[in-house]
């Protein structure tokens, strides 16, 4: 699919890496030296290039399994003359010892697409040095239930075995019936204001460019979002358990939802319970309140898995 519809089609997600991940790396570097960084599942390399430009003294290795995505990534990187960035073809569910060991791993929007997310996480563990850190971004279930509705409708309509062109045509006409069915005009206005507040005018403009072309959904976006053959959406506790089984501990959220109840509900939230909440219970409350569509986790390698 990604050879036919290489993702992402443009942009660097409004300086996503610099805004959300770079500050954490700067903090980590105060106590741990970072010389090598792995971008695990780089796609067309937009974020890889952004990482290399923001970390010129760190060697970046970016891997992906799709030949066309890597071709685009290498072409874009070459035009920028980045000497600290290299691209390699590698399958994240098949351990590749030739890649070596890294001081930090960046993995955005990849694990939930793998045939075996557990194996993918175990390989991230193998590629990371002991006590090293990783950023992993996963789909959030609560914020993507509407996409599940759309996918079920498309399954009922029999798109699974159709050619890609026909799949996209049906998805484009079906999508508004389910994704926008319950959205009133006021809800749409609020959604626009929320995106402007979160990303600014430039970020909102890039969102429209990424998702829409002449009023119709972008084919690459449709393929990745509602027609992907392998997807898993996670609750917060499921993601933390995924990390634990792969030898990682959860550190904090870098993007997608708040880290404290006060940040989520406000300092005078009046939220009371009959017991003292654990850290995981606090995050579950925040998750239910904010319903994130995706969460960027900072995690740390605690043990080596085989």
N, C-alpha and C positions, 0 to 999 in steps of 0.2 A: 504493500500500500504506500509506504513512504518513498519508494522508488518512483511511483506514479505521481504521488502528491507530497513532495518533500516539505517537511514542516520544521520550523515556522517559515512562512513565505516572505516575511520582511521584518525589519526592526529588531530592537533588542529589549522589547517589553518596557520601554520608557525607563532605561537605565536601571533595570531590576536588580542586577548584581551589585552595582555601586550603591544603590539605596538600601537594600535589605541584607546583603551578605558581606560586603566589604567591611562594614564596621565591626562585624564579629571576627573576621579574619585579622583585622588590625589589633583587636583585643587579644586574640590568641597569640599573635606574634610577639607580644610583650614577654611571654614566658616560654614559647615554643617556636623554634625556627621552622619556617615553611620554605622549602626549596623546590618541591615538586607538587603540582596540583593535577588531579585527574578530573576531567569533565566527562562523566560517564553517561553517554547517550547524548551526543552533542547536536544531532540533527544537522541543520544547514549551517551551524557554527556561529550564529549571531551572538549568542551569549559567550561562546568560547573567545571570540574576538574581543568582546567587551572585557572579559576577565584578563586576557593578555595585555590589553591596553592599560588597565587599572593596576596590574601587578607586573610591571616590566622586568623586575629582577627575579621572578619566579618562572620556572620552566613548566609550561602547560602542555599536557598531553590530552587530546580530545578524541574519544572513540565513538564509533557508531557502526551499525550493521548494514545500513542502506547505502549502496554505492552512489546513487544519484545525490543524496544528501551530502555525502562526503565530497563529491565532485564540486558541488556548489560551495561548500565550506572552504575547500582548499583554494578555489578561485578567488573567493572574497578575501581570504587571508593573504594570499599572494599580492593582491593589489594594494594591501596596506603595509607590506614589507615588515611583518611581525616576525622577529627572529626567535622569540621565546615560545612559539606556538607550533605544534605539530599535530597532524591528524593521522589516525590509524583505524583500519577496519578491525572490529572486534565485537564478539557477541557476549553481552554481559552475563548470560546464563551459562557460558562456557569459560572457565577460568583460563586466563592467558598469562602464563608465568613470564613471558617476555616483556610484559608491560612494567614489571618491577613493583616497587613499593613507593607509596606516595605519602606526603605529609598532610594533605587535605584533599577531600573528595567533594565535588559538586555534582549533584544528580537531580536534575529538575524535570519532573513530568515523565519519568522513564519506568521506574519500578512497577507502577500500576499497569503498564502495558505489556509486561513480560509474561511468557508462558508459565514461568515459575518465579513469582516475586520473592519467595523465600530463598531460592538459589541465587537470585540477583543480589539480594542483601548479603548473603554469605560471601559472595565474591567481592563485594565492596569491602567487607571485613578483611579479606585476604590481601587486597590491594593497599590497605591502609596500615600505617605504622602503629605500634602499640601506643595507646593514649592519644592517638590522632583524632581529629574531628572531621565530621562530614555534614554537608547540607543536603537534605533529601526532601523534595517536594512531592506530595501525594494528593490525589483527588480526595475531596471530602464528600462523604455520602449525603449529609443533610442539605448541603447547598446544591446538590446535583440530582435530586429526586425527579425533577422535571425532565432531565435528560433520560433517565430510566423510563419514564412514561413514553417519551418519543421513541426510544429504542424498541420498547415492547410493541408499539403501534407499527413500526417499520417491520418488525419480525412477523407480525400478523399479516401484513401486506405482502410478505414473501420476498423481501429484498435480498435475502442472504445469498441466493445463487444467481442473481442478476448481474449483467456486466456493470462495470463501475459507472459508466455514463448514465444508465438507467437508475442505478441506486441513487446517484446524486440528484437526478431530476425528481424522483419520488421524495427524497429527504428534504429537498428545497421547498416542495409544496406542502409536505406534512408538518414540517418544523413549526410554522406559525400557529397551527391548530392546537398544538400541545404546549410548546414553550411559552406562547404568549396568550393562551386561552383565558387565563384568569387575571391578566394584567389590565387594569383600568387605565384610563388616560392619566389619572393622578399618580398611579403606581409607576407608570412609565416616566413621568416627570421626575418623581423621586429617585428612580434608578439613574437617570441622567445626572441629577445633582450629586448623587453619591459617587458616581464615577469621576465627576469633575472635582469633587472634594478630595478624593483619594489620589488621583493621578494628575490633576491640573488640566489645562486646556490642551497642551501638547499630548499628554497621555490619552485623553479622550479621543483626540483626532486620530492617533495611531490605532486605537481600539476599533474605531469605525473603519479605518483602512484595512485592518487585518481581517475583520469579520464580514464586511460587506463590499460589494462592487456593483455599482449602478443599481442599488436597491435590492439586490439578491445576495443570499449568503455566499461567502467565498467558498469555492469547492474544496480547497485545502483545509479550511476550518471545519467544514461539514464532515469531511472524511475523518479527520482526527477526533472530532467531538461526538458525533452521533452514529458513525459507521465503522468505528474501529473494531476489528475482529477480536481484540483481547483488551479488556478493561476490568479494573477492580476499584471500587469506591470504598474508602475507609472511614470508619468512626475513629475518633481520637484514640480511644483505648486499644483498638485493633492495631493501629499504627505503632503505638508504643510496644505492644506485644511482638509485632513483627521485628522491631529493632532488637528487643531483648533476646529473642531466639537466635538472632544473628550476631550476638556478642556486643551489642551497643547499649548504652544508657541514654535516655532522653535528657537533654540539657535545658532547652527552652525553645519557644516558637520564635522564629525570625520574621515570618510573614503569614498573613491569612487570618489570624485571630489573636485576641488579647492574651496576655500572660497572667493577668490577675483579675479577680472578680471586680475590684475597684475600677480597673481600666475599662472593663466591659460594661458595667452597670452604672459607673459613677461613684464618687467617694461617699455619697449619701444614698446608697442604693436600697437601704432598708431590707436587704436580703438576709433572712435569718433561718436557721435550721435548728434541729434538735440535737445536733452533734457537731464536733469540730471536723471540718472537711479535710480529707487528705489532699495531697497535691493533685492526684489523678481525678478525684471527685470535683475539685475546683475547676479543672480544665473541662470536665464533662458538662458542668453547669454553664460554663462560658460557651462551649460548643452548641449546646441547646439554645442558648440565647442568640448567638451570632450566625449560626448555620453556615459555616464557611464552605465555599466550593472547592477550596484547596488550601493546604497548610504546608508551610516551609519549616521543617524541623532542623534544629541543630542537635546533633547526636555525637557521642564520644565512644571510641572503641575501648571496651573494658576487658575483653578476652578474645583470644584467637579461636576461630572455629575451623573445622576441617571438613 
